[in-house]
C-alpha cells in the first residue's frame, strides 16, 4: 500500500481540504476519496514533486480575466486536454494538471477559471461560454457535443487537428505575402529617400544656378512640399478612410454586397471561396464525428463562414435538411459545393462513411487554399514590380534633369 496526498472539495460546502489516503494506485486513491464524500482535484503519491505543488484555495481565484488566446495557445490547451482525457483522467484533475504545469500565464488563468466554474456546478460548455472572447461558438458547440456523447477526449483530439489545420493555412498565407511585402517596403523606401531628401537637395542646388527648374520636376517637388507642410491632413485623411471603411464593413447590407462582388474578381474570388469552404467542411466533419445531428452540425459549421453571400445559403440548406433532404441533395440544390466535391459527399452517404468523406473534402479544399494562395502571390508579385518600376521612373524623370542641369552649369 502506498500513501497518496490529495486536495479535494467537500461536496456540501465547497471547502478545499488536504489529506492523505492509503491505496494501491492513484485510481484506487481517487475512489477512496470519492467514497469519503470529497471531490478530488489532485492526487499524488507522497513525496513526489507534484505533491509539493498543492496550493491553497486562495490561490485558485482566476484573477485577471483573459480576453484572448492565440492560435498556438489554443492548440497547446486542446492537445494537452485531449491527451489527459484519453488517459481516463477526470476533467477537474486534467484542468488542475494543466494549470499546475502551464508556463503560459494566460492558459493558467483560463484553465483555473474553467475549473472553478465546473466545481461551482457548471458544465464544461457553460464554463467555456463564460470565456466567450476566448472560445468561439464553434469551439463551444463541439465541446458541448463531446460532453453529451461522452467522447470528450476524441473531441479535443479533433479540435486540436482542426486548429493545426487553421494554423497551417495561416502560415502559408504569411509565407506567400513575405516577398510582396518586401517589394512594398522597397517602393516606400525609394519614395521616402528620393522624394524626401535627394530631389529637394538637388533642386536647391539647381536653383542656385539661376536656371528655372524643369516643369515635371516642379510638379514633383510641389507634391513633395504639399505632403511636408500638410502631412497632418494626410494622416487624418488616411485615418478617416480606415475608420469609414471599418464602419461600412460593419453594415450587414454593404458587407453582403461587397462579399458578392469579391466572388467575381479572378484569383481573389477563388481564394476567398476556398478558405470559406475549407473551414466549413473541416468543422462539419469534426461536428459530425462528435455525434452532432447533421442540421446542428451545419449550423455550427456555418459560424466559420466569413463571406456573407456564401453564408446566406445556409438558411435554405437547413430548411431542406429539415424536410428530409440528404446532405448531397442540399449542397447540389443550393450550389454550395463544386460537383466533384458533392459527388464525394454522395458516395459517403451511400457507403455509410459520411464523416470520412466530409473530412476528405475538407482536406481537398485545404490543398486548394494552398494552390490559390500561391497563385495570388505569383500574380501579385509582377504587379508590384510594375508599380515599383513606374514609381522609380517618375522619380528618375524628376531626378535626371536636375543632375544634367547642374553638370552643364559646372562645365
C-alpha positions as CSV (number, residue, x, y, z in Angstrom):
1,X,0.0,0.0,0.0
2,X,1.2,3.5,-0.9
3,X,0.3,6.7,0.8
4,X,-1.2,9.4,-1.5
5,X,-1.7,13.0,-0.6
6,X,-4.7,14.8,-2.1
7,X,-6.5,18.0,-2.4
8,X,-10.3,17.9,-2.7
9,X,-13.5,19.8,-2.3
10,X,-16.2,18.9,0.3
11,X,-19.3,18.5,-1.8
12,X,-21.6,20.1,0.7
13,X,-19.6,23.2,1.4
14,X,-17.1,23.6,-1.5
15,X,-14.4,23.9,1.2
16,X,-11.0,22.9,-0.1
17,X,-9.2,20.4,2.1
18,X,-5.9,18.5,2.0
19,X,-5.4,15.0,3.3
20,X,-3.8,11.5,2.9
21,X,-5.1,8.1,1.9
22,X,-3.6,4.6,1.6
23,X,-4.2,2.9,-1.7
24,X,-2.7,0.6,-4.3
25,X,-2.8,3.1,-7.2
26,X,-3.9,6.7,-8.0
27,X,-7.2,5.4,-9.4
28,X,-7.9,3.5,-6.2
29,X,-7.0,6.5,-4.2
30,X,-9.5,8.7,-6.1
31,X,-12.2,6.1,-5.5
32,X,-11.5,6.1,-1.7
33,X,-11.5,9.9,-1.6
34,X,-14.9,10.0,-3.5
35,X,-16.3,7.4,-1.0
36,X,-15.4,9.9,1.8
37,X,-17.7,12.4,0.1
38,X,-15.0,14.6,-1.3
39,X,-14.4,15.7,-4.9
40,X,-10.6,15.2,-5.6
41,X,-8.8,17.8,-7.6
42,X,-5.2,16.5,-7.1
43,X,-4.0,13.0,-6.1
44,X,-0.2,12.4,-5.9
45,X,2.0,9.8,-4.2
46,X,3.5,11.2,-1.0
47,X,7.0,12.6,-1.5
48,X,6.6,13.2,-5.2
49,X,7.4,16.6,-6.8
50,X,3.8,17.1,-7.8
51,X,2.7,16.7,-4.1
52,X,4.6,19.8,-3.3
53,X,2.5,21.8,-5.8
54,X,-0.8,21.6,-3.9
55,X,-1.9,25.2,-3.5
56,X,-4.4,26.8,-1.1
57,X,-7.9,27.8,-2.2
58,X,-7.0,31.5,-2.0
59,X,-4.6,31.0,-5.0
60,X,-7.2,29.3,-7.2
61,X,-9.1,32.5,-8.0
62,X,-8.9,33.2,-11.7
63,X,-7.9,36.9,-11.1
64,X,-7.3,38.9,-14.2
65,X,-9.7,38.0,-17.0
66,X,-8.1,36.7,-20.2
67,X,-9.8,38.1,-23.3
68,X,-7.9,36.1,-25.9
69,X,-5.8,33.1,-26.5
70,X,-3.5,32.9,-29.6
71,X,-3.9,30.1,-32.1
72,X,-0.7,28.4,-30.7
73,X,-2.1,28.7,-27.2
74,X,-5.4,27.1,-28.2
75,X,-3.5,24.3,-29.9
76,X,-1.4,23.7,-26.8
77,X,-4.5,23.7,-24.5
78,X,-6.6,21.4,-26.6
79,X,-3.7,19.0,-27.2
80,X,-3.0,18.6,-23.5
81,X,-6.7,18.2,-22.6
82,X,-7.1,15.6,-25.3
83,X,-4.1,13.6,-24.1
84,X,-5.1,13.8,-20.4
85,X,-8.8,12.9,-21.0
86,X,-7.8,10.0,-23.3
87,X,-5.9,8.6,-20.3
88,X,-9.2,8.5,-18.3
89,X,-8.2,11.4,-16.0
90,X,-11.3,13.2,-14.7
91,X,-11.8,16.7,-16.2
92,X,-11.2,18.5,-12.9
93,X,-7.9,16.7,-12.4
94,X,-6.9,17.3,-16.0
95,X,-7.5,21.0,-15.8
96,X,-5.7,21.1,-12.5
97,X,-2.7,19.3,-14.0
98,X,-2.6,21.8,-16.9
99,X,-2.9,24.7,-14.5
100,X,0.0,23.4,-12.4
101,X,2.3,22.7,-15.3
102,X,1.4,25.7,-17.5
103,X,4.2,28.2,-18.1
104,X,1.9,30.4,-20.1
105,X,0.2,32.9,-17.8
106,X,-3.0,33.2,-20.0
107,X,-3.5,29.4,-20.2
108,X,-3.1,29.1,-16.5
109,X,-5.7,31.8,-15.9
110,X,-8.2,30.4,-18.3
111,X,-7.8,26.8,-17.1
112,X,-8.1,27.9,-13.4
113,X,-11.3,29.8,-14.3
114,X,-12.8,26.8,-16.1
115,X,-12.0,24.5,-13.2
116,X,-13.6,26.9,-10.7
117,X,-16.7,27.2,-12.7
118,X,-17.1,23.4,-13.1
119,X,-16.6,23.0,-9.3
120,X,-19.3,25.5,-8.8
121,X,-21.8,23.4,-10.7
122,X,-21.3,24.5,-14.3
123,X,-21.0,22.0,-17.2
124,X,-17.8,22.3,-19.3
125,X,-19.8,24.0,-22.1
126,X,-21.2,26.5,-19.6
127,X,-17.8,27.2,-18.2
128,X,-16.4,27.9,-21.7
129,X,-19.3,30.2,-22.5
130,X,-18.1,32.5,-19.7
131,X,-15.0,33.0,-21.8
132,X,-16.8,34.0,-25.0
133,X,-13.9,36.1,-26.2
134,X,-11.5,33.1,-25.8
135,X,-13.7,30.3,-27.1
136,X,-15.8,31.0,-30.2
137,X,-19.2,29.4,-30.9
138,X,-17.6,26.6,-33.0
139,X,-15.3,25.6,-30.1
140,X,-18.1,25.7,-27.5
141,X,-20.5,23.8,-29.8
142,X,-18.1,21.0,-30.5
143,X,-17.2,20.7,-26.8
144,X,-20.9,20.6,-25.9
145,X,-21.4,17.7,-28.4
146,X,-18.4,15.8,-27.0
147,X,-19.8,16.4,-23.5
148,X,-23.2,15.0,-24.4
149,X,-21.7,12.0,-26.3
150,X,-19.2,11.2,-23.6
151,X,-16.3,11.4,-26.1
152,X,-14.5,14.5,-24.7
153,X,-11.1,13.0,-25.4
154,X,-11.8,12.4,-29.0
155,X,-13.5,15.8,-29.4
156,X,-10.4,17.6,-28.1
157,X,-8.2,15.5,-30.3
158,X,-10.3,16.5,-33.4
159,X,-10.3,20.2,-32.2
160,X,-6.5,20.1,-31.9
161,X,-6.2,18.8,-35.5
162,X,-8.7,21.4,-36.7
163,X,-6.7,24.2,-35.1
164,X,-3.5,22.9,-36.5
165,X,-5.0,23.0,-40.0
166,X,-6.1,26.6,-39.5
167,X,-2.5,27.4,-38.3
168,X,-1.0,25.7,-41.4
169,X,-3.3,27.8,-43.7
170,X,-2.4,31.0,-41.8
171,X,1.3,30.2,-42.0
172,X,1.1,29.6,-45.8
173,X,-0.6,32.9,-46.3
174,X,2.0,34.7,-44.3
175,X,4.8,32.9,-46.1
176,X,3.3,33.8,-49.5
177,X,3.0,37.5,-48.5
178,X,6.6,38.0,-47.5
179,X,8.1,38.7,-50.9
180,X,5.3,41.1,-52.0
181,X,5.7,42.8,-48.6
182,X,9.4,43.3,-49.2
183,X,8.6,44.9,-52.6
184,X,6.1,47.3,-51.0
185,X,8.7,48.2,-48.3
186,X,11.3,48.9,-51.0
187,X,8.9,51.0,-53.0
188,X,8.1,53.1,-50.0
189,X,11.8,53.4,-49.1
190,X,12.6,54.7,-52.6
191,X,9.8,57.3,-52.4
192,X,10.9,58.5,-48.9
193,X,14.7,58.7,-49.8
194,X,14.4,60.3,-53.2
195,X,11.2,62.3,-52.6
196,X,12.1,63.5,-49.1
197,X,15.9,64.1,-49.3
198,X,17.7,63.6,-52.7
199,X,15.4,65.5,-55.1
200,X,14.7,68.5,-52.7
201,X,18.5,69.0,-52.1
202,X,19.3,68.8,-55.8
203,X,16.5,71.2,-56.6
204,X,18.1,73.7,-54.1
205,X,21.5,73.3,-55.7
206,X,19.9,73.7,-59.2
207,X,18.0,76.8,-58.2
208,X,21.4,78.5,-57.2
209,X,22.4,78.3,-60.8
210,X,19.7,80.8,-61.7
211,X,18.0,78.3,-64.1
212,X,14.3,77.6,-63.9
213,X,13.5,74.1,-62.7
214,X,12.1,71.7,-65.4
215,X,8.3,71.6,-65.5
216,X,7.9,68.0,-64.5
217,X,10.4,68.4,-61.6
218,X,8.5,71.4,-60.4
219,X,5.3,69.4,-60.2
220,X,7.0,66.5,-58.3
221,X,8.6,69.0,-55.8
222,X,5.2,70.7,-55.4
223,X,3.6,67.4,-54.4
224,X,6.5,66.7,-52.0
225,X,6.2,70.1,-50.4
226,X,2.5,69.7,-50.0
227,X,2.9,66.5,-48.0
228,X,5.7,68.0,-45.9
229,X,3.6,71.1,-45.0
230,X,0.2,69.4,-44.7
231,X,1.2,66.0,-43.5
232,X,-1.2,66.1,-40.6
233,X,-4.1,66.4,-43.0
234,X,-2.8,63.4,-44.9
235,X,-2.6,61.4,-41.6
236,X,-6.2,62.5,-40.7
237,X,-7.4,61.6,-44.2
238,X,-5.9,58.1,-44.1
239,X,-7.3,57.5,-40.6
240,X,-10.7,58.8,-41.7
241,X,-10.7,56.4,-44.7
242,X,-9.8,53.5,-42.4
243,X,-12.5,54.4,-39.9
244,X,-15.0,54.9,-42.7
245,X,-14.2,51.5,-44.3
246,X,-14.4,49.9,-40.8
247,X,-17.9,51.4,-40.3
248,X,-19.0,50.3,-43.8
249,X,-18.0,46.7,-43.2
250,X,-20.0,46.7,-40.0
251,X,-23.1,47.3,-42.1
252,X,-24.5,43.9,-43.0
253,X,-26.0,45.0,-46.3
254,X,-22.8,46.6,-47.5
255,X,-20.7,43.6,-46.3
256,X,-23.0,41.2,-48.2
257,X,-22.8,43.2,-51.4
258,X,-19.0,43.5,-51.1
259,X,-18.7,39.8,-50.4
260,X,-20.7,39.0,-53.5
261,X,-18.5,41.4,-55.5
262,X,-15.4,39.7,-54.2
263,X,-16.6,36.4,-55.7
264,X,-16.5,38.0,-59.1
265,X,-12.8,39.0,-59.0
266,X,-10.4,36.5,-60.6
267,X,-7.9,34.7,-58.3
268,X,-9.3,36.6,-55.2
269,X,-12.7,35.0,-55.6
270,X,-11.2,31.5,-55.8
271,X,-9.1,32.0,-52.7
272,X,-12.0,33.6,-50.7
273,X,-14.3,30.8,-51.6
274,X,-11.8,28.0,-50.9
275,X,-11.0,29.4,-47.5
276,X,-14.7,29.6,-46.5
277,X,-15.4,26.1,-47.8
278,X,-12.3,24.6,-46.2
279,X,-13.2,26.0,-42.8
280,X,-16.9,25.0,-43.2
281,X,-16.2,21.4,-44.2
282,X,-13.5,20.9,-41.6
283,X,-15.8,21.9,-38.7
284,X,-18.7,20.0,-40.3
285,X,-16.5,16.8,-40.2
286,X,-15.5,17.3,-36.6
287,X,-19.1,18.0,-35.5
288,X,-20.5,15.0,-37.4
289,X,-17.8,12.7,-36.0
290,X,-18.6,14.0,-32.5
291,X,-22.2,12.8,-32.9
292,X,-23.8,16.1,-33.6
293,X,-27.0,15.8,-35.6
294,X,-26.5,16.9,-39.2
295,X,-28.7,20.0,-39.0
296,X,-27.0,21.2,-35.9
297,X,-23.6,20.3,-37.4
298,X,-24.3,22.5,-40.4
299,X,-25.4,25.4,-38.1
300,X,-22.2,25.1,-36.1
301,X,-20.1,24.9,-39.2
302,X,-21.8,28.0,-40.7
303,X,-20.4,30.2,-37.9
304,X,-17.0,29.8,-39.6
305,X,-18.2,31.4,-42.9
306,X,-16.9,35.0,-43.2
307,X,-18.4,35.6,-46.7
308,X,-22.0,36.7,-46.1
309,X,-23.0,35.8,-49.7
310,X,-21.9,32.2,-49.2
311,X,-23.4,32.2,-45.7
312,X,-26.8,33.4,-47.0
313,X,-27.3,29.9,-48.5
314,X,-27.2,28.2,-45.0
315,X,-30.9,29.0,-44.1
316,X,-32.1,27.4,-47.3
317,X,-29.9,24.4,-46.6
318,X,-31.3,23.9,-43.1
319,X,-34.9,24.2,-44.3
320,X,-34.2,21.5,-46.9
321,X,-32.4,19.2,-44.4
322,X,-35.4,19.6,-42.0
323,X,-37.6,18.5,-44.9
324,X,-35.7,15.2,-45.1
325,X,-33.3,16.0,-48.0
326,X,-29.9,14.3,-47.9
327,X,-26.8,16.4,-47.5
328,X,-25.5,16.0,-51.0
329,X,-29.0,16.9,-52.4
330,X,-28.9,20.1,-50.3
331,X,-25.4,21.0,-51.5
332,X,-26.5,20.4,-55.1
333,X,-29.7,22.4,-54.9
334,X,-28.0,25.4,-53.3
335,X,-24.8,25.2,-55.4
336,X,-22.8,25.3,-52.2
337,X,-20.1,22.8,-53.3
338,X,-18.4,22.0,-56.6
339,X,-19.9,19.0,-58.4
340,X,-16.8,16.8,-57.7
341,X,-16.9,17.6,-54.0
342,X,-20.6,16.9,-53.9
343,X,-20.2,13.6,-55.6
344,X,-17.8,12.6,-52.8
345,X,-20.4,13.5,-50.2
346,X,-23.0,11.5,-52.1
347,X,-20.6,8.5,-52.2
348,X,-20.0,8.8,-48.4
349,X,-23.7,8.9,-47.7
350,X,-24.4,5.8,-49.7
351,X,-21.4,3.9,-48.2
352,X,-22.3,4.9,-44.7
353,X,-19.0,6.8,-44.1
354,X,-20.2,10.4,-44.4
355,X,-17.8,11.6,-41.7
356,X,-14.7,10.3,-43.6
357,X,-15.9,11.8,-46.9
358,X,-16.6,15.2,-45.3
359,X,-13.1,15.2,-43.8
360,X,-11.6,14.2,-47.2
361,X,-13.4,17.1,-48.9
362,X,-12.1,19.4,-46.2
363,X,-8.5,18.1,-46.9
364,X,-9.1,18.7,-50.6
365,X,-10.1,22.3,-50.0
366,X,-7.1,22.8,-47.8
367,X,-4.9,21.9,-50.7
368,X,-6.9,24.2,-53.0
369,X,-6.4,27.0,-50.5
370,X,-2.6,26.5,-50.7
371,X,-2.7,26.5,-54.5
372,X,-5.0,29.6,-54.6
373,X,-2.7,31.4,-52.2
374,X,0.4,30.6,-54.3
375,X,-1.4,31.7,-57.5
376,X,-2.5,35.0,-56.0
377,X,1.0,35.7,-54.7
378,X,2.6,34.9,-58.1
379,X,0.1,37.2,-59.7
380,X,0.7,40.0,-57.2
381,X,4.5,39.9,-57.5
382,X,4.7,41.2,-61.1
383,X,2.0,43.8,-60.4
384,X,4.1,45.1,-57.6
385,X,7.3,45.1,-59.8
386,X,5.4,47.1,-62.4
387,X,4.2,49.6,-59.8
388,X,7.6,49.9,-58.3
389,X,9.1,50.5,-61.8
390,X,6.5,53.2,-62.5
391,X,7.4,55.0,-59.2
392,X,11.1,54.8,-59.9
393,X,10.6,56.1,-63.5
394,X,8.7,59.1,-62.2
395,X,11.3,59.9,-59.6
396,X,14.1,59.5,-62.1
397,X,12.2,61.8,-64.5
398,X,12.5,64.4,-61.9
399,X,16.0,63.5,-60.8
400,X,18.0,63.3,-64.1
401,X,17.1,66.8,-65.4
402,X,18.5,68.2,-62.1
403,X,21.7,66.2,-62.4
404,X,22.2,67.1,-66.1
405,X,21.5,70.8,-65.4
406,X,23.9,71.0,-62.5
407,X,26.6,69.2,-64.6
408,X,26.0,71.5,-67.6
409,X,26.5,74.6,-65.4
410,X,29.6,73.1,-63.8
411,X,31.2,72.6,-67.2
